[in-house]
Amino acid sequence: MTAKQLRAFLAVAQTLSFTQACERLHLSQPALSLAIKGLEETLGGPLLIRSTRSVRLTPEGETLLPLAKRLLADWDNTEELLRQRFTLQLGRVALAAMPSVACNRLPSALRRFRERFPRVNVTVHDVINEEVIDMVRRQQVELGIAFEPETREGIDFLPLFDDTFVAVLPPDSPSAAADSIDWKTLLAHDFITLQRPSMVRILLEQALARRHTELPVAFESHQLATVGRMVASGLGVSAVPTLCREQMHELGARCVPLFDPQIRRTVGVVLSAGQELSTAARALHEVLQTTLCEPSA
């Protein structure tokens, strides 16, 4: 049973005239009759009784009429819905991003995406780096933004930019106006950082461990905003990716380039390996590439 056959039946059933049905559907009489015959053969019996003067429905035809109307309405609605999604007049896409990106760089990309595709809904999952990758692997989201993973089993990683860590200092710190600061000087103060299993925390510990230095944590929190506010209040110092610099400044802290060692990590888009993206996800990915390809100044 095809949509074409149902449309042919519905046109005849509503007009009770093959001639009028042909005009409505822009079909020839033989083509219309062939469609009706095919439908009757598929269903197993006559739907219309046709004489030289009239057309009427069989009991089975009467049963089919309201069903055909509903089926064709659903067909047309589905066709239009998918057309709108393919043309991005409508759509939905889910994205997971680590907090350092979600709170700082992502909003500008989403604003640009919204300007281009105002009727596409975007769901953002603000989760730690490891969960970003896990959600992509489990196909709970189509796109993720995270640090480059050590293993790429089940995922593809497309680099966006390299980011380095900066020192976060209280505004009245003598070092806040310096051009840069080294880790030895920074770690002479109480250190505030994110709790495990934050990738920011892990990267700091790994980089310092290679220098046989332990991270002397005095305060820890789940939220970057809390870390920034603690530093701004004079409770200690911290280190965060450069992409968090604007957020730290808004919270009242100051950021200074950090060296010896310089900690650098690639940020990129995480995709499920071999998974075809929806039209909306492909469009969002393009916007992320053009908007996040360089770290903020």
N, C-alpha and C positions, 0 to 999 in steps of 0.2 A: 504494500500500500504506500503510495507516494503522495507528496504534497500536491503535485500536479493533478493526480487523479482525484484527490479530495476537493481541490478547487473546481474541477470540472463538475463533479457531483453537486457541490454546493450551489454553483451558478444555475444549474438546471433545476435543482430542488427549490430554489428561491424564486425563480422566474416562471417555472413550469413551462419553459419554452426553450427548445434547442436553439432556435434562431436568436433569441435574446441572449442566451448564454454564450453563443459564439461571438456576438458583438461585445459583450462584457469582457470576455477573455481574449479577444482578438485571435480566435482560432477558427479554422475551417470546420464545416460539419463533419467530414470524415475524421479529423483529428480529435474532435470532441467525442464523437461516438466511440473511437478507439480507446480513449482514456476511460470512459464509463465502462466499456466492456472489460478492460483490464482490471478495473477495480472490482467489478462483479465476479470475475473469475478468481481473483485473489481471495475474496471473502466467501465465495462458494454459492452465490445465488443472486437473483435479480433484485435491484434496488429501485428501479423505475419501470413503470408500465407505460409504453409509448404507443399511441394510436395515431391515425392520420390527422385527428383533430385536437388531441390533448396529450398531456404528460401528467402522470400522477405517481406518487410514491407508494411502494409496497410497504407492508408493516415493518420490514427490516430497514427500508429506506427512511421511514419515520424515526426509527430508533437511531439510525446513524446521523441524522440531520443535526441535532444539538451537539452530538459528540464531534462531528466534523467542524462545527463552528468553533468549539473550544480548542480542538487540536490545531486548527489553522491559526487561531489567535495566539496560542502558545508558540507555535512555529515562528510567526511573524515577530513576536516579542523577543524570542531567543535570537533570531537573525539580527534584529536591530541592536540588541544588547551587545552581541559579539562584534558587530560592525563598529559600534561606539568604542568598544574596548580596543579593537585593532587600530582605530584612528585616534585613540587617547582622548575621546570626548568623555569617556567614563573609565574607571579602572581602580585598582587597589594593589598596593605593593607593601610588603613588610620588610623592614630593614633593622638589623641589629648593629649597634655601634658602641665601642668602649666609651666610658664617660668622658675621657679627655677630648674625644672628638665630638661626641654628642652635645656637650655643653659649650663648645667653643667654635669649631669650624663647620659643623653640620648645619646649623640654622641658616647660614648664608646660602648654602647649596640648596636647601629646601625652599627657601624664598625664591630663588631663581627657577626651580622646578615648578613651583606653584604658579609663577607668572606665566610660564609656558603651557602648563597643563592644569588649569584651575579645578577641574572636576575629577582629578585622580587623587584618591585618598592614600596617604602614606602613614603607616603605623611604625613608630620608632621604638625599639626595645633598647633601653639604656642599661647595658649589662657589662660585667667585667670581661676582659679580653678573652679568657678561656671559654666563657659562655657564648660569646659571639661566634666563635669557631664551631662550638658544639651545636648551636642552633642552626647554623648553615649545614653542617653534616647531617643533622636530623631532618633537614628541609622544612624547618619551622619558619624560616625566613628565606627569601631569595637572595638577599645581599647582606654582607657584613662588612664592617670597617674595623680593622684590627691591626696590631703589630704583626709583622711577618712571623708565622709559626715555625717552630723548629722542624716539625714534620708536616707533610702535605697530604697525608693519606685521606682520600675521600674528598679533597677540596682542591680548588685552584686559587692561587694568590696572584693578584694583579697589582703591582706597586703603584702608589700614588706619589709619595715623596719620602725623603729621609728627614727624620726629626732628631734633634739633639736635646739633651737635658740641660736645664738652666737652674741656677740657685734661686731659691725664694727666701727673701730676707725681710725683716721688719723695716718699716720706712725710716726709722731713726738709727738704723745700723750704720756704722762708719763705712761698711763695705757696699751699702746700697747704691752709692754714687760711683763705685769703681767700674772700670771697663770690663773686668772679669775677676773671677775668684777661683782658687784651686780647692780641691776636695779636702786637703789637710786643714786649711783655714776654716772651711765650712763646718767640718766635723768637730771643731773645737767648741761648738755650741750644741745645746740640746737639739735633737733632730726629731722632726715631726713627719710622719709619712702615712701612706695608706696601709690598711691591714692586708695580710695575705688572704686569698690568693691573688691579689691585684698584680697584674703584669708589671706595672710601674714599680712596685715594691720588689718584685723578683728581679727585674733588670738591674735595679740599683744594687741589690745584694750580690748578684752574680758579678757585676763589673768590679765592685770593691773586693770581692773574694779573690779575684785574679791578682789584686794588689796586696793580698794577705791582710786586708782591712775589714773589720766588722762594722756593720751599720749600727751606731749607738742610738737606738730608738728610745725617745723619752715619752712621746705621745703618738698615738695612731688612731686613724678613723677610717670609716668606710667611704666617706665623701670627700672629694677634692675641695669643695666649698668650705668644709669644716677645717681642712688642713690649711687653706689659705687664710681663713679668719684667725686661726690659732697663731700663725706666723705674724699676721698683721697686729695681733694683740701683744706681741713680744714674748710669746712662750717658747720660741725657738726658731729654727730654720728648716728648710726643706729643699727638695729638688723635684722638678716635674718636667715633662716634655715641653718644648718651646711653644707648642700649639695651645698650651694652657696659660701662656703669659698674660694675655688680655684679661682672662678671668681672675688671675691672681692680682693684677693691678686694680681691677674693680673691687676686690675684696679688701684693698688697702695695703697689700704687700708689694714688694719690689722684686723684679727678676733681673739677674745678672748672668752673663755667659759663664759656664762652668768648664774647667779643664783639669787635666792631670788626675784621672783620665777623663777624656771626653766620651760620653755615653751616647751612642747613636743607634737608632733602630728604624727600619723601614715601615711605613704605614701604607696599607693598601686595601683593596676590595677583596673580600673572600667570597667565593662562589662554590656551590656544590659541584664536584667534578662530574662532567657529562650531563648536567641538568640544563635543559633548555629554559632560558629566561622568558617570562611573559613580556608582552610589548611594553607594559608600564615599567617593569624592572629594567629592561634594556634602555628605556629613555632616562630613567633615574641614574643608571650607571654612567651614561654619557655625560649627564650634568655633573655627577661627582668627579669624573675625570677632568672636566674642564674647570671646575670650581676649586677642587682640592689638590690639584696637581703640584702646587707649591705651598710650603708652609707660610703662615701669615707673617707679615713683617712686624 
